[in-house]
Amino acid sequence: SPVWDTAIVAIALRESGLPPDHPAMKRTAEWLISREIRFRGDWANKNPVNVEPSGWVFEFNNKWNPDVDDTAMVLLALRKIPTDNVRRRDECFQRGLNWMMTFQCKDGGWGE
């Protein structure tokens, strides 16, 4: 998954010491933010909570079903890298977090 891979690489680069203001990090943040799913897709059929649409998908051809694992990785990455528009990043992060929190299973696990 390009989303999953990009988020993991961003985290690894930051943890390896790449400065947060490195141009590659800023481009990565913007790329991840631009891939946020902002409409109610198939996930809404299984999720009764009325939450603002968000999340990230595993593959480009699947815009209808964002998942919690890709979303979790993107949220981790977004906390580690800056962007020129901090408000946009923070709003995106909060939507993603709110969306992901609605997918906790009754037994305490996570998934769709």
N, CA, C and O atoms as a printed pandas DataFrame, in Angstrom:
     atom_number atom_name residue_name chain_id  residue_number  x_coord  y_coord  z_coord
0              1         N          SER        A               1    0.834   -1.188    0.000
1              2        CA          SER        A               1    0.000    0.000    0.000
2              3         C          SER        A               1    0.873    1.243    0.000
3              4         O          SER        A               1    1.734    1.392    0.868
4              5         N          PRO        A               2    0.670    2.123   -0.942
5              6        CA          PRO        A               2    1.440    3.368   -0.941
6              7         C          PRO        A               2    1.204    4.204    0.320
7              8         O          PRO        A               2    2.126    4.857    0.807
8              9         N          VAL        A               3   -0.013    4.190    0.848
9             10        CA          VAL        A               3   -0.302    4.966    2.056
10            11         C          VAL        A               3    0.440    4.363    3.248
11            12         O          VAL        A               3    1.152    5.066    3.966
12            13         N          TRP        A               4    0.270    3.070    3.448
13            14        CA          TRP        A               4    0.923    2.354    4.552
14            15         C          TRP        A               4    2.439    2.529    4.462
15            16         O          TRP        A               4    3.089    2.888    5.443
16            17         N          ASP        A               5    2.993    2.272    3.277
17            18        CA          ASP        A               5    4.446    2.380    3.085
18            19         C          ASP        A               5    4.950    3.794    3.352
19            20         O          ASP        A               5    5.977    3.973    4.006
20            21         N          THR        A               6    4.243    4.785    2.856
21            22        CA          THR        A               6    4.662    6.177    3.038
22            23         C          THR        A               6    4.651    6.557    4.513
23            24         O          THR        A               6    5.575    7.214    4.992
24            25         N          ALA        A               7    3.623    6.154    5.225
25            26        CA          ALA        A               7    3.549    6.466    6.657
26            27         C          ALA        A               7    4.682    5.795    7.426
27            28         O          ALA        A               7    5.313    6.427    8.273
28            29         N          ILE        A               8    4.945    4.528    7.141
29            30        CA          ILE        A               8    6.021    3.809    7.832
30            31         C          ILE        A               8    7.375    4.436    7.531
31            32         O          ILE        A               8    8.186    4.625    8.438
32            33         N          VAL        A               9    7.624    4.757    6.277
33            34        CA          VAL        A               9    8.899    5.376    5.905
34            35         C          VAL        A               9    9.054    6.732    6.593
35            36         O          VAL        A               9   10.139    7.058    7.075
36            37         N          ALA        A              10    7.995    7.514    6.642
37            38        CA          ALA        A              10    8.064    8.822    7.305
38            39         C          ALA        A              10    8.434    8.666    8.777
39            40         O          ALA        A              10    9.274    9.404    9.292
40            41         N          ILE        A              11    7.814    7.717    9.444
41            42        CA          ILE        A              11    8.121    7.464   10.852
42            43         C          ILE        A              11    9.573    7.021   11.001
43            44         O          ILE        A              11   10.288    7.508   11.876
44            45         N          ALA        A              12   10.005    6.099   10.148
45            46        CA          ALA        A              12   11.386    5.599   10.215
46            47         C          ALA        A              12   12.401    6.710    9.965
47            48         O          ALA        A              12   13.418    6.789   10.655
48            49         N          LEU        A              13   12.134    7.561    8.988
49            50        CA          LEU        A              13   13.057    8.661    8.697
50            51         C          LEU        A              13   13.171    9.622    9.876
51            52         O          LEU        A              13   14.267   10.061   10.223
52            53         N          ARG        A              14   12.053    9.938   10.479
53            54        CA          ARG        A              14   12.093   10.838   11.642
54            55         C          ARG        A              14   12.808   10.184   12.817
55            56         O          ARG        A              14   13.622   10.819   13.487
56            57         N          GLU        A              15   12.504    8.917   13.063
57            58        CA          GLU        A              15   13.151    8.200   14.165
58            59         C          GLU        A              15   14.646    8.018   13.912
59            60         O          GLU        A              15   15.425    7.884   14.856
60            61         N          SER        A              16   15.043    8.014   12.650
61            62        CA          SER        A              16   16.458    7.867   12.287
62            63         C          SER        A              16   17.214    9.185   12.344
63            64         O          SER        A              16   18.430    9.211   12.155
64            65         N          GLY        A              17   16.514   10.266   12.601
65            66        CA          GLY        A              17   17.173   11.545   12.773
66            67         C          GLY        A              17   17.007   12.547   11.653
67            68         O          GLY        A              17   17.579   13.634   11.722
68            69         N          LEU        A              18   16.244   12.222   10.621
69            70        CA          LEU        A              18   16.011   13.205    9.564
70            71         C          LEU        A              18   15.266   14.394   10.171
71            72         O          LEU        A              18   14.256   14.205   10.850
72            73         N          PRO        A              19   15.743   15.602    9.938
73            74        CA          PRO        A              19   15.099   16.772   10.544
74            75         C          PRO        A              19   13.634   16.905   10.105
75            76         O          PRO        A              19   13.299   16.604    8.959
76            77         N          PRO        A              20   12.774   17.352   11.008
77            78        CA          PRO        A              20   11.356   17.475   10.668
78            79         C          PRO        A              20   11.086   18.486    9.564
79            80         O          PRO        A              20   10.069   18.401    8.876
80            81         N          ASP        A              21   11.994   19.446    9.392
81            82        CA          ASP        A              21   11.779   20.457    8.355
82            83         C          ASP        A              21   12.427   20.093    7.018
83            84         O          ASP        A              21   12.488   20.918    6.107
84            85         N          HIS        A              22   12.904   18.867    6.907
85            86        CA          HIS        A              22   13.471   18.403    5.636
86            87         C          HIS        A              22   12.374   18.461    4.571
87            88         O          HIS        A              22   11.234   18.090    4.849
88            89         N          PRO        A              23   12.694   18.917    3.365
89            90        CA          PRO        A              23   11.672   19.014    2.307
90            91         C          PRO        A              23   10.922   17.703    2.053
91            92         O          PRO        A              23    9.732   17.727    1.738
92            93         N          ALA        A              24   11.594   16.578    2.183
93            94        CA          ALA        A              24   10.924   15.293    1.966
94            95         C          ALA        A              24    9.822   15.070    2.995
95            96         O          ALA        A              24    8.781   14.495    2.678
96            97         N          MET        A              25   10.045   15.518    4.209
97            98        CA          MET        A              25    9.040   15.345    5.259
98            99         C          MET        A              25    7.822   16.225    4.996
99           100         O          MET        A              25    6.686   15.787    5.178
100          101         N          LYS        A              26    8.053   17.441    4.577
101          102        CA          LYS        A              26    6.923   18.330    4.276
102          103         C          LYS        A              26    6.095   17.792    3.109
103          104         O          LYS        A              26    4.865   17.842    3.145
104          105         N          ARG        A              27    6.760   17.282    2.085
105          106        CA          ARG        A              27    6.031   16.703    0.942
106          107         C          ARG        A              27    5.241   15.478    1.386
107          108         O          ARG        A              27    4.112   15.260    0.946
108          109         N          THR        A              28    5.845   14.687    2.256
109          110        CA          THR        A              28    5.165   13.492    2.756
110          111         C          THR        A              28    3.903   13.861    3.525
111          112         O          THR        A              28    2.853   13.247    3.330
112          113         N          ALA        A              29    4.000   14.853    4.391
113          114        CA          ALA        A              29    2.822   15.279    5.162
114          115         C          ALA        A              29    1.701   15.714    4.230
115          116         O          ALA        A              29    0.551   15.310    4.404
116          117         N          GLU        A              30    2.028   16.522    3.261
117          118        CA          GLU        A              30    1.006   17.004    2.322
118          119         C          GLU        A              30    0.401   15.848    1.527
119          120         O          GLU        A              30   -0.804   15.824    1.279
120          121         N          TRP        A              31    1.235   14.896    1.131
121          122        CA          TRP        A              31    0.747   13.747    0.371
122          123         C          TRP        A              31   -0.220   12.925    1.218
123          124         O          TRP        A              31   -1.291   12.549    0.744
124          125         N          LEU        A              32    0.148   12.645    2.462
125          126        CA          LEU        A              32   -0.726   11.860    3.334
126          127         C          LEU        A              32   -2.044   12.586    3.598
127          128         O          LEU        A              32   -3.113   11.977    3.544
128          129         N          ILE        A              33   -1.970   13.869    3.879
129          130        CA          ILE        A              33   -3.188   14.646    4.125
130          131         C          ILE        A              33   -4.103   14.612    2.901
131          132         O          ILE        A              33   -5.323   14.517    3.037
132          133         N          SER        A              34   -3.520   14.689    1.725
133          134        CA          SER        A              34   -4.326   14.706    0.492
134          135         C          SER        A              34   -5.017   13.376    0.219
135          136         O          SER        A              34   -5.939   13.323   -0.595
136          137         N          ARG        A              35   -4.593   12.306    0.877
137          138        CA          ARG        A              35   -5.172   10.985    0.651
138          139         C          ARG        A              35   -6.284   10.639    1.637
139          140         O          ARG        A              35   -6.833    9.538    1.587
140          141         N          GLU        A              36   -6.617   11.557    2.525
141          142        CA          GLU        A              36   -7.687   11.301    3.489
142          143         C          GLU        A              36   -9.010   11.100    2.751
143          144         O          GLU        A              36   -9.332   11.842    1.822
144          145         N          ILE        A              37   -9.764   10.101    3.168
145          146        CA          ILE        A              37  -11.087    9.832    2.600
146          147         C          ILE        A              37  -12.099   10.692    3.356
147          148         O          ILE        A              37  -12.196   10.612    4.581
148          149         N          ARG        A              38  -12.843   11.505    2.629
149          150        CA          ARG        A              38  -13.729   12.486    3.262
150          151         C          ARG        A              38  -15.211   12.245    2.962
151          152         O          ARG        A              38  -16.019   13.168    3.073
152          153         N          PHE        A              39  -15.568   11.038    2.590
153          154        CA          PHE        A              39  -16.986   10.759    2.347
154          155         C          PHE        A              39  -17.358    9.425    2.988
155          156         O          PHE        A              39  -16.499    8.585    3.255
156          157         N          ARG        A              40  -18.647    9.250    3.225
157          158        CA          ARG        A              40  -19.124    8.005    3.835
158          159         C          ARG        A              40  -19.109    6.906    2.781
159          160         O          ARG        A              40  -19.798    6.987    1.764
160          161         N          GLY        A              41  -18.329    5.902    3.039
161          162        CA          GLY        A              41  -18.220    4.776    2.127
162          163         C          GLY        A              41  -18.820    3.525    2.735
163          164         O          GLY        A              41  -19.715    3.601    3.577
164          165         N          ASP        A              42  -18.322    2.364    2.302
165          166        CA          ASP        A              42  -18.825    1.083    2.795
166          167         C          ASP        A              42  -18.687    0.944    4.309
167          168         O          ASP        A              42  -19.488    0.263    4.949
168          169         N          TRP        A              43  -17.681    1.583    4.873
169          170        CA          TRP        A              43  -17.470    1.491    6.323
170          171         C          TRP        A              43  -18.702    1.940    7.111
171          172         O          TRP        A              43  -18.953    1.440    8.208
172          173         N          ALA        A              44  -19.469    2.876    6.559
173          174        CA          ALA        A              44  -20.633    3.414    7.269
174          175         C          ALA        A              44  -21.734    2.370    7.430
175          176         O          ALA        A              44  -22.560    2.483    8.336
176          177         N          ASN        A              45  -21.759    1.355    6.563
177          178        CA          ASN        A              45  -22.762    0.298    6.680
178          179         C          ASN        A              45  -22.550   -0.541    7.931
179          180         O          ASN        A              45  -23.505   -1.088    8.482
180          181         N          LYS        A              46  -21.299   -0.646    8.385
181          182        CA          LYS        A              46  -20.973   -1.471    9.544
182          183         C          LYS        A              46  -20.784   -0.642   10.814
183          184         O          LYS        A              46  -20.629   -1.196   11.902
184          185         N          ASN        A              47  -20.795    0.653   10.677
185          186        CA          ASN        A              47  -20.503    1.526   11.806
186          187         C          ASN        A              47  -21.711    2.428   12.065
187          188         O          ASN        A              47  -21.972    3.349   11.291
188          189         N          PRO        A              48  -22.450    2.168   13.151
189          190        CA          PRO        A              48  -23.663    2.944   13.408
190          191         C          PRO        A              48  -23.401    4.353   13.951
191          192         O          PRO        A              48  -24.330    5.155   14.047
192          193         N          VAL        A              49  -22.165    4.660   14.302
193          194        CA          VAL        A              49  -21.847    5.967   14.889
194          195         C          VAL        A              49  -21.837    7.039   13.803
195          196         O          VAL        A              49  -21.246    6.853   12.740
196          197         N          ASN        A              50  -22.487    8.145   14.079
197          198        CA          ASN        A              50  -22.507    9.255   13.133
198          199         C          ASN        A              50  -21.246   10.087   13.351
199          200         O          ASN        A              50  -21.240   11.022   14.151
200          201         N          VAL        A              51  -20.186    9.739   12.637
201          202        CA          VAL        A              51  -18.899   10.411   12.773
202          203         C          VAL        A              51  -18.538   11.073   11.447
203          204         O          VAL        A              51  -18.904   10.584   10.379
204          205         N          GLU        A              52  -17.824   12.180   11.526
205          206        CA          GLU        A              52  -17.379   12.847   10.304
206          207         C          GLU        A              52  -16.477   11.896    9.518
207          208         O          GLU        A              52  -15.550   11.322   10.089
208          209         N          PRO        A              53  -16.730   11.719    8.224
209          210        CA          PRO        A              53  -15.928   10.789    7.426
210          211         C          PRO        A              53  -14.444   11.149    7.432
211          212         O          PRO        A              53  -14.063   12.317    7.355
212          213         N          SER        A              54  -13.629   10.112    7.524
213          214        CA          SER        A              54  -12.182   10.256    7.484
214          215         C          SER        A              54  -11.591    8.877    7.264
215          216         O          SER        A              54  -12.311    7.937    6.930
216          217         N          GLY        A              55  -10.301    8.752    7.447
217          218        CA          GLY        A              55   -9.607    7.479    7.325
218          219         C          GLY        A              55   -8.789    7.405    6.053
219          220         O          GLY        A              55   -8.913    8.239    5.156
220          221         N          TRP        A              56   -7.953    6.387    6.000
221          222        CA          TRP        A              56   -7.074    6.166    4.852
222          223         C          TRP        A              56   -7.225    4.731    4.386
223          224         O          TRP        A              56   -7.503    3.830    5.178
224          225         N          VAL        A              57   -7.039    4.532    3.096
225          226        CA          VAL        A              57   -7.246    3.216    2.486
226          227         C          VAL        A              57   -5.921    2.533    2.169
227          228         O          VAL        A              57   -4.876    3.178    2.080
228          229         N          PHE        A              58   -5.988    1.217    2.002
229          230        CA          PHE        A              58   -4.813    0.416    1.702
230          231         C          PHE        A              58   -4.361    0.578    0.259
231          232         O          PHE        A              58   -3.162    0.587   -0.020
232          233         N          GLU        A              59   -5.301    0.705   -0.649
233          234        CA          GLU        A              59   -4.936    0.775   -2.067
234          235         C          GLU        A              59   -5.683    1.908   -2.762
235          236         O          GLU        A              59   -6.771    2.297   -2.338
236          237         N          PHE        A              60   -5.100    2.423   -3.813
237          238        CA          PHE        A              60   -5.675    3.564   -4.525
238          239         C          PHE        A              60   -7.059    3.275   -5.097
239          240         O          PHE        A              60   -7.901    4.172   -5.145
240          241         N          ASN        A              61   -7.310    2.046   -5.528
241          242        CA          ASN        A              61   -8.578    1.721   -6.180
242          243         C          ASN        A              61   -9.688    1.378   -5.192
243          244         O          ASN        A              61  -10.747    0.905   -5.603
244          245         N          ASN        A              62   -9.472    1.601   -3.924
245          246        CA          ASN        A              62  -10.465    1.282   -2.907
246          247         C          ASN        A              62  -10.733    2.522   -2.064
247          248         O          ASN        A              62  -10.255    2.629   -0.935
248          249         N          LYS        A              63  -11.488    3.441   -2.608
249          250        CA          LYS        A              63  -11.770    4.682   -1.887
250          251         C          LYS        A              63  -13.004    4.571   -0.997
251          252         O          LYS        A              63  -13.353    5.524   -0.299
252          253         N          TRP        A              64  -13.659    3.425   -1.015
253          254        CA          TRP        A              64  -14.910    3.271   -0.278
254          255         C          TRP        A              64  -14.727    2.680    1.110
255          256         O          TRP        A              64  -15.647    2.738    1.925
256          257         N          ASN        A              65  -13.570    2.116    1.396
257          258        CA          ASN        A              65  -13.424    1.394    2.655
258          259         C          ASN        A              65  -12.087    1.680    3.334
259          260         O          ASN        A              65  -11.196    0.830    3.322
260          261         N          PRO        A              66  -11.935    2.870    3.928
261          262        CA          PRO        A              66  -10.723    3.123    4.696
262          263         C          PRO        A              66  -10.654    2.144    5.867
263          264         O          PRO        A              66  -11.678    1.604    6.287
264          265         N          ASP        A              67   -9.464    1.917    6.389
265          266        CA          ASP        A              67   -9.307    0.939    7.458
266          267         C          ASP        A              67   -8.514    1.520    8.621
267          268         O          ASP        A              67   -7.821    2.529    8.489
268          269         N          VAL        A              68   -8.638    0.851    9.765
269          270        CA          VAL        A              68   -8.011    1.390   10.971
270          271         C          VAL        A              68   -6.499    1.230   10.978
271          272         O          VAL        A              68   -5.808    2.052   11.579
272          273         N          ASP        A              69   -5.960    0.200   10.332
273          274        CA          ASP        A              69   -4.505    0.025   10.383
274          275         C          ASP        A              69   -3.777    1.069    9.544
275          276         O          ASP        A              69   -2.777    1.627    9.996
276          277         N          ASP        A              70   -4.249    1.343    8.349
277          278        CA          ASP        A              70   -3.642    2.419    7.556
278          279         C          ASP        A              70   -3.845    3.765    8.248
279          280         O          ASP        A              70   -2.936    4.594    8.289
280          281         N          THR        A              71   -5.034    3.972    8.786
281          282        CA          THR        A              71   -5.322    5.229    9.472
282          283         C          THR        A              71   -4.404    5.413   10.675
283          284         O          THR        A              71   -3.884    6.507   10.892
284          285         N          ALA        A              72   -4.200    4.367   11.453
285          286        CA          ALA        A              72   -3.312    4.456   12.618
286          287         C          ALA        A              72   -1.891    4.837   12.204
287          288         O          ALA        A              72   -1.259    5.672   12.851
288          289         N          MET        A              73   -1.393    4.233   11.138
289          290        CA          MET        A              73   -0.034    4.544   10.685
290          291         C          MET        A              73    0.067    5.991   10.214
291          292         O          MET        A              73    1.058    6.666   10.492
292          293         N          VAL        A              74   -0.941    6.467    9.511
293          294        CA          VAL        A              74   -0.923    7.858    9.042
294          295         C          VAL        A              74   -0.961    8.813   10.232
295          296         O          VAL        A              74   -0.248    9.816   10.242
296          297         N          LEU        A              75   -1.780    8.514   11.225
297          298        CA          LEU        A              75   -1.845    9.389   12.393
298          299         C          LEU        A              75   -0.504    9.447   13.115
299          300         O          LEU        A              75   -0.080   10.517   13.551
300          301         N          LEU        A              76    0.164    8.308   13.243
301          302        CA          LEU        A              76    1.502    8.304   13.848
302          303         C          LEU        A              76    2.462    9.177   13.047
303          304         O          LEU        A              76    3.228    9.955   13.614
304          305         N          ALA        A              77    2.412    9.042   11.736
305          306        CA          ALA        A              77    3.312    9.821   10.874
306          307         C          ALA        A              77    3.009   11.313   10.961
307          308         O          ALA        A              77    3.929   12.126   11.054
308          309         N          LEU        A              78    1.742   11.677   10.933
309          310        CA          LEU        A              78    1.381   13.096   10.951
310          311         C          LEU        A              78    1.826   13.793   12.235
311          312         O          LEU        A              78    2.077   14.998   12.226
312          313         N          ARG        A              79    1.926   13.061   13.324
313          314        CA          ARG        A              79    2.393   13.649   14.575
314          315         C          ARG        A              79    3.904   13.890   14.566
315          316         O          ARG        A              79    4.416   14.649   15.388
316          317         N          LYS        A              80    4.609   13.252   13.647
317          318        CA          LYS        A              80    6.066   13.353   13.620
318          319         C          LYS        A              80    6.607   14.294   12.558
319          320         O          LYS        A              80    7.796   14.614   12.559
320          321         N          ILE        A              81    5.745   14.741   11.651
321          322        CA          ILE        A              81    6.246   15.567   10.552
322          323         C          ILE        A              81    5.449   16.861   10.437
323          324         O          ILE        A              81    4.235   16.868   10.642
324          325         N          PRO        A              82    6.126   17.944   10.113
325          326        CA          PRO        A              82    5.456   19.238   10.020
326          327         C          PRO        A              82    4.816   19.448    8.649
327          328         O          PRO        A              82    5.010   18.673    7.713
328          329         N          THR        A              83    4.071   20.496    8.579
329          330        CA          THR        A              83    3.500   20.933    7.315
330          331         C          THR        A              83    3.416   22.456    7.364
331          332         O          THR        A              83    3.441   23.053    8.440
332          333         N          ASP        A              84    3.318   23.063    6.221
333          334        CA          ASP        A              84    3.203   24.519    6.195
334          335         C          ASP        A              84    1.856   24.993    6.728
335          336         O          ASP        A              84    1.716   26.143    7.145
336          337         N          ASN        A              85    0.867   24.101    6.711
337          338        CA          ASN        A              85   -0.465   24.453    7.194
338          339         C          ASN        A              85   -0.782   23.577    8.414
339          340         O          ASN        A              85   -1.422   22.532    8.294
340          341         N          VAL        A              86   -0.328   24.018    9.574
341          342        CA          VAL        A              86   -0.484   23.238   10.799
342          343         C          VAL        A              86   -1.961   23.017   11.128
343          344         O          VAL        A              86   -2.344   21.928   11.556
344          345         N          ARG        A              87   -2.775   24.026   10.932
345          346        CA          ARG        A              87   -4.206   23.888   11.228
346          347         C          ARG        A              87   -4.831   22.788   10.366
347          348         O          ARG        A              87   -5.591   21.960   10.869
348          349         N          ARG        A              88   -4.516   22.781    9.085
349          350        CA          ARG        A              88   -5.050   21.748    8.187
350          351         C          ARG        A              88   -4.615   20.362    8.659
351          352         O          ARG        A              88   -5.427   19.438    8.710
352          353         N          ARG        A              89   -3.325   20.216    9.006
353          354        CA          ARG        A              89   -2.827   18.927    9.479
354          355         C          ARG        A              89   -3.533   18.514   10.760
355          356         O          ARG        A              89   -3.955   17.365   10.893
356          357         N          ASP        A              90   -3.664   19.440   11.707
357          358        CA          ASP        A              90   -4.280   19.111   12.986
358          359         C          ASP        A              90   -5.756   18.749   12.835
359          360         O          ASP        A              90   -6.242   17.844   13.514
360          361         N          GLU        A              91   -6.466   19.440   11.962
361          362        CA          GLU        A              91   -7.873   19.106   11.708
362          363         C          GLU        A              91   -7.989   17.727   11.068
363          364         O          GLU        A              91   -8.866   16.943   11.429
364          365         N          CYS        A              92   -7.113   17.436   10.128
365          366        CA          CYS        A              92   -7.079   16.131    9.474
366          367         C          CYS        A              92   -6.792   15.041   10.511
367          368         O          CYS        A              92   -7.464   14.010   10.542
368          369         N          PHE        A              93   -5.796   15.278   11.351
369          370        CA          PHE        A              93   -5.436   14.328   12.403
370          371         C          PHE        A              93   -6.634   14.067   13.313
371          372         O          PHE        A              93   -6.948   12.913   13.603
372          373         N          GLN        A              94   -7.299   15.115   13.760
373          374        CA          GLN        A              94   -8.414   14.956   14.692
374          375         C          GLN        A              94   -9.584   14.214   14.052
375          376         O          GLN        A              94  -10.208   13.371   14.697
376          377         N          ARG        A              95   -9.885   14.518   12.791
377          378        CA          ARG        A              95  -10.950   13.776   12.088
378          379         C          ARG        A              95  -10.596   12.292   12.024
379          380         O          ARG        A              95  -11.426   11.429   12.310
380          381         N          GLY        A              96   -9.347   12.011   11.642
381          382        CA          GLY        A              96   -8.912   10.622   11.540
382          383         C          GLY        A              96   -8.977    9.898   12.871
383          384         O          GLY        A              96   -9.410    8.748   12.937
384          385         N          LEU        A              97   -8.550   10.565   13.929
385          386        CA          LEU        A              97   -8.599    9.971   15.262
386          387         C          LEU        A              97  -10.042    9.729   15.695
387          388         O          LEU        A              97  -10.368    8.650   16.189
388          389         N          ASN        A              98  -10.900   10.717   15.513
389          390        CA          ASN        A              98  -12.316   10.556   15.866
390          391         C          ASN        A              98  -12.938    9.402   15.094
391          392         O          ASN        A              98  -13.678    8.598   15.660
392          393         N          TRP        A              99  -12.636    9.321   13.795
393          394        CA          TRP        A              99  -13.179    8.253   12.958
394          395         C          TRP        A              99  -12.689    6.894   13.450
395          396         O          TRP        A              99  -13.480    5.967   13.621
396          397         N          MET        A             100  -11.382    6.783   13.675
397          398        CA          MET        A             100  -10.800    5.509   14.089
398          399         C          MET        A             100  -11.368    5.042   15.427
399          400         O          MET        A             100  -11.590    3.847   15.620
400          401         N          MET        A             101  -11.601    5.961   16.340
401          402        CA          MET        A             101  -12.101    5.599   17.670
402          403         C          MET        A             101  -13.479    4.941   17.629
403          404         O          MET        A             101  -13.860    4.259   18.580
404          405         N          THR        A             102  -14.222    5.131   16.560
405          406        CA          THR        A             102  -15.555    4.520   16.470
406          407         C          THR        A             102  -15.494    3.051   16.058
407          408         O          THR        A             102  -16.532    2.393   15.979
408          409         N          PHE        A             103  -14.307    2.530   15.797
409          410        CA          PHE        A             103  -14.178    1.153   15.331
410          411         C          PHE        A             103  -13.688    0.182   16.397
411          412         O          PHE        A             103  -13.324   -0.950   16.077
412          413         N          GLN        A             104  -13.673    0.604   17.650
413          414        CA          GLN        A             104  -13.281   -0.348   18.680
414          415         C          GLN        A             104  -14.400   -1.371   18.850
415          416         O          GLN        A             104  -15.575   -1.015   18.946
416          417         N          CYS        A             105  -14.024   -2.631   18.886
417          418        CA          CYS        A             105  -14.987   -3.724   19.036
418          419         C          CYS        A             105  -15.449   -3.823   20.489
419          420         O          CYS        A             105  -14.786   -3.322   21.397
420          421         N          LYS        A             106  -16.579   -4.467   20.694
421          422        CA          LYS        A             106  -17.132   -4.625   22.041
422          423         C          LYS        A             106  -16.174   -5.356   22.974
423          424         O          LYS        A             106  -16.172   -5.109   24.180
424          425         N          ASP        A             107  -15.355   -6.264   22.418
425          426        CA          ASP        A             107  -14.422   -7.025   23.255
426          427         C          ASP        A             107  -13.128   -6.262   23.548
427          428         O          ASP        A             107  -12.250   -6.772   24.244
428          429         N          GLY        A             108  -13.009   -5.037   23.015
429          430        CA          GLY        A             108  -11.832   -4.216   23.273
430          431         C          GLY        A             108  -10.848   -4.158   22.127
431          432         O          GLY        A             108   -9.994   -3.273   22.093
432          433         N          GLY        A             109  -10.949   -5.089   21.180
433          434        CA          GLY        A             109  -10.059   -5.083   20.016
434          435         C          GLY        A             109  -10.452   -3.989   19.031
435          436         O          GLY        A             109  -11.377   -3.213   19.271
436          437         N          TRP        A             110   -9.734   -3.946   17.928
437          438        CA          TRP        A             110   -9.977   -2.920   16.909
438          439         C          TRP        A             110  -10.138   -3.572   15.550
439          440         O          TRP        A             110   -9.497   -4.582   15.259
440          441         N          GLY        A             111  -10.973   -3.008   14.737
441          442        CA          GLY        A             111  -11.145   -3.495   13.375
442          443         C          GLY        A             111  -12.463   -3.022   12.815
443          444         O          GLY        A             111  -13.298   -2.445   13.511
444          445         N          GLU        A             112  -12.623   -3.287   11.526
445          446        CA          GLU        A             112  -13.877   -2.887   10.896
446          447         C          GLU        A             112  -14.788   -4.088   10.831
447          448         O          GLU        A             112  -15.909   -3.985   10.334
